[in-house]
């Protein structure tokens, strides 16, 4: 579905491998909507004129969106609660994401179908120590979603101030890493990353890259 910038028309189409979107004049009850594009999340007034999010009751596996208003956050929270969401990428927009979204992101990290949370393109939301510990605990339980990729990134974004920055400084300086209480194993340092291991063999890495982001990925 593609909504025009005036918010007055909606076009339905099928993406082609080559060439433009192929228009579809009608949808049957068996058709599935895979992507919704609203042109620009900063389009003034659109959430009030056409509250698409509040009308979407189906289950979504992949969401990439900026914040367009309260209904947008409610839509994401509802999709996380449904439990089918696998990939979530939040973007910056004219409006800041509300504080309430953080609790929903933690719920998403604990979801059985969780595969990836990308916060690299949003301001005001960061990867904190609670998020890291949540992923590490799931890694040791062995209940993170399996991937066909050799290297799979679960979580990425700007590191939060405080403990995450302390972790980075200790890793760079070769100092003593903070103690991770209640984890079955403490991490080890390897080059520019720290990692945990479990039988398999599997490794979970925490890597701080040169452009200021932290990535948590499994090998």
C-alpha positions as CSV (number, residue, x, y, z in Angstrom):
1,X,0.0,0.0,0.0
2,X,1.3,3.4,-0.9
3,X,-0.3,6.6,0.5
4,X,0.2,9.8,-1.4
5,X,1.6,12.9,0.2
6,X,-1.9,14.6,0.3
7,X,-3.2,11.7,2.4
8,X,-6.2,11.4,0.0
9,X,-5.4,8.3,-2.1
10,X,-4.1,4.8,-1.4
11,X,-2.6,2.6,-4.2
12,X,-2.1,-1.1,-4.0
13,X,0.6,-2.8,-5.9
14,X,2.9,-5.8,-6.3
15,X,6.7,-5.1,-6.3
16,X,8.4,-6.4,-9.5
17,X,12.0,-7.6,-9.8
18,X,12.5,-5.2,-12.6
19,X,10.7,-1.9,-13.3
20,X,8.1,0.0,-11.2
21,X,5.5,-1.2,-8.9
22,X,2.7,-3.1,-10.7
23,X,-0.6,-1.6,-9.7
24,X,-3.4,-3.9,-8.4
25,X,-6.8,-2.3,-8.6
26,X,-8.5,-4.6,-6.0
27,X,-7.4,-7.0,-3.2
28,X,-9.1,-10.3,-2.5
29,X,-9.6,-11.8,1.0
30,X,-6.6,-14.1,0.3
31,X,-4.1,-11.3,-0.5
32,X,-1.6,-10.4,2.2
33,X,-0.2,-6.8,2.7
34,X,3.6,-7.1,3.2
35,X,4.6,-3.5,3.1
36,X,2.9,-0.2,3.9
37,X,4.6,3.0,2.8
38,X,3.3,6.4,3.9
39,X,5.8,8.4,1.8
40,X,7.3,10.3,4.8
41,X,6.7,9.8,8.5
42,X,7.0,13.6,9.0
43,X,4.0,14.3,6.7
44,X,2.1,16.8,8.9
45,X,-1.3,15.7,10.1
46,X,-1.4,12.3,8.4
47,X,-1.8,10.2,11.6
48,X,-4.8,12.4,12.4
49,X,-6.4,12.4,9.0
50,X,-5.7,8.7,8.2
51,X,-4.9,6.6,11.3
52,X,-3.6,3.6,9.4
53,X,-1.9,2.1,12.4
54,X,-5.1,1.9,14.5
55,X,-6.9,0.0,11.7
56,X,-4.2,-2.7,11.1
57,X,-5.2,-5.7,13.2
58,X,-3.1,-8.3,11.4
59,X,0.2,-9.8,12.7
60,X,3.4,-8.3,11.3
61,X,6.8,-9.9,11.1
62,X,8.9,-6.9,10.0
63,X,8.5,-3.2,10.9
64,X,10.7,-0.2,9.9
65,X,9.2,3.1,10.9
66,X,9.8,6.6,12.3
67,X,7.5,8.0,15.0
68,X,4.4,9.6,13.6
69,X,2.4,10.0,16.8
70,X,0.7,8.1,19.6
71,X,-1.1,5.7,17.4
72,X,2.2,4.6,15.8
73,X,3.7,3.7,19.2
74,X,0.4,1.8,20.1
75,X,0.6,-0.1,16.8
76,X,4.2,-1.2,17.5
77,X,3.3,-2.2,21.1
78,X,0.3,-4.2,19.9
79,X,2.5,-6.0,17.3
80,X,5.1,-6.9,19.9
81,X,2.4,-8.2,22.2
82,X,1.0,-10.4,19.4
83,X,4.4,-12.2,19.4
84,X,4.9,-12.7,15.7
85,X,7.2,-9.7,15.2
86,X,10.8,-10.7,14.2
87,X,12.5,-7.6,12.9
88,X,12.1,-4.1,14.2
89,X,14.0,-1.0,13.0
90,X,13.1,2.4,14.5
91,X,14.0,5.6,12.7
92,X,14.4,9.2,13.7
93,X,11.7,11.7,12.8
94,X,10.4,15.1,13.7
95,X,8.9,13.7,16.8
96,X,10.8,11.9,19.5
97,X,9.9,8.4,20.5
98,X,8.1,8.3,23.9
99,X,9.8,6.8,27.0
100,X,7.0,4.2,27.1
101,X,8.4,2.5,24.0
102,X,11.5,1.3,26.0
103,X,9.4,-1.2,28.0
104,X,7.9,-2.6,24.8
105,X,11.4,-3.0,23.4
106,X,12.4,-5.1,26.4
107,X,9.4,-7.2,25.9
108,X,10.4,-7.6,22.2
109,X,13.9,-8.8,23.2
110,X,12.2,-11.6,25.3
111,X,9.8,-12.7,22.6
112,X,10.4,-16.2,21.2
113,X,10.2,-14.9,17.6
114,X,12.6,-12.0,18.2
115,X,15.4,-11.9,15.6
116,X,16.7,-8.3,15.4
117,X,16.3,-4.9,16.9
118,X,18.0,-2.1,15.0
119,X,18.3,1.3,16.8
120,X,21.2,2.6,14.7
121,X,19.0,5.1,12.8
122,X,17.1,6.7,15.7
123,X,18.0,9.4,18.2
124,X,17.1,9.2,21.8
125,X,16.9,5.4,22.1
126,X,20.1,3.5,23.0
127,X,21.3,0.0,23.8
128,X,21.6,-0.3,27.6
129,X,23.0,-2.9,30.0
130,X,19.6,-4.4,30.7
131,X,19.2,-5.1,27.0
132,X,22.6,-6.7,26.7
133,X,22.0,-8.9,29.8
134,X,18.6,-10.0,28.3
135,X,20.3,-11.2,25.1
136,X,23.2,-12.9,27.0
137,X,20.7,-14.8,29.2
138,X,18.8,-16.0,26.2
139,X,22.1,-17.0,24.6
140,X,23.0,-19.2,27.5
141,X,19.5,-20.7,27.6
142,X,19.8,-21.5,23.9
143,X,16.4,-20.0,23.0
144,X,17.5,-17.2,20.6
145,X,16.0,-17.7,17.2
146,X,18.2,-19.8,14.9
147,X,19.5,-18.2,11.8
148,X,20.9,-19.6,8.5
149,X,23.5,-16.8,8.6
150,X,26.9,-17.5,10.0
151,X,27.0,-14.2,11.7
152,X,23.7,-12.9,13.0
153,X,23.2,-9.5,14.6
154,X,20.5,-9.5,17.3
155,X,20.8,-5.9,18.6
156,X,22.6,-2.7,17.4
157,X,22.5,1.0,18.3
158,X,24.2,3.7,20.2
159,X,25.5,2.5,23.6
160,X,23.8,4.1,26.6
161,X,25.6,6.4,29.0
162,X,26.9,4.8,32.2
163,X,27.6,1.1,32.4
164,X,27.7,0.5,28.6
165,X,30.3,3.3,28.1
166,X,32.2,1.9,31.1
167,X,32.3,-1.5,29.5
168,X,33.6,0.0,26.3
169,X,36.4,2.0,28.1
170,X,37.5,-1.1,30.0
171,X,37.6,-3.2,26.9
172,X,39.7,-0.6,25.0
173,X,42.1,0.1,27.9
174,X,42.5,-3.6,28.7
175,X,41.2,-2.9,32.2
176,X,39.0,-5.1,34.4
177,X,35.6,-5.7,32.9
178,X,32.5,-5.0,35.0
179,X,31.2,-8.0,36.9
180,X,28.0,-9.4,35.3
181,X,26.1,-10.7,38.2
182,X,23.8,-13.8,37.8
183,X,25.3,-14.8,34.5
184,X,26.8,-18.4,34.3
185,X,30.0,-17.1,32.8
186,X,32.0,-13.8,32.6
187,X,33.0,-12.5,29.2
188,X,36.4,-12.7,27.6
189,X,38.1,-10.0,25.5
190,X,39.2,-10.6,21.9
191,X,40.6,-7.8,19.9
192,X,37.9,-5.0,19.8
193,X,35.1,-7.1,21.2
194,X,34.1,-9.2,24.3
195,X,32.4,-12.5,24.0
196,X,30.7,-15.4,25.8
197,X,30.8,-19.0,24.8
198,X,28.5,-22.0,25.3
199,X,28.6,-25.6,24.0
200,X,28.1,-26.0,20.3
201,X,30.4,-24.2,19.9
202,X,28.6,-20.8,19.9
203,X,29.9,-17.4,20.6
204,X,28.0,-14.2,21.4
205,X,30.0,-11.0,20.7
206,X,29.6,-7.5,21.9
207,X,31.5,-5.2,19.6
208,X,31.9,-1.4,19.7
209,X,32.6,-0.1,16.2
210,X,34.5,2.9,15.0
211,X,31.4,5.0,14.2
212,X,30.1,4.8,17.8
213,X,27.6,1.9,17.7
214,X,27.5,-1.3,19.6
215,X,26.5,-4.5,18.0
216,X,25.5,-7.8,19.7
217,X,25.9,-10.7,17.4
218,X,26.3,-14.5,17.3
219,X,28.8,-16.6,15.5
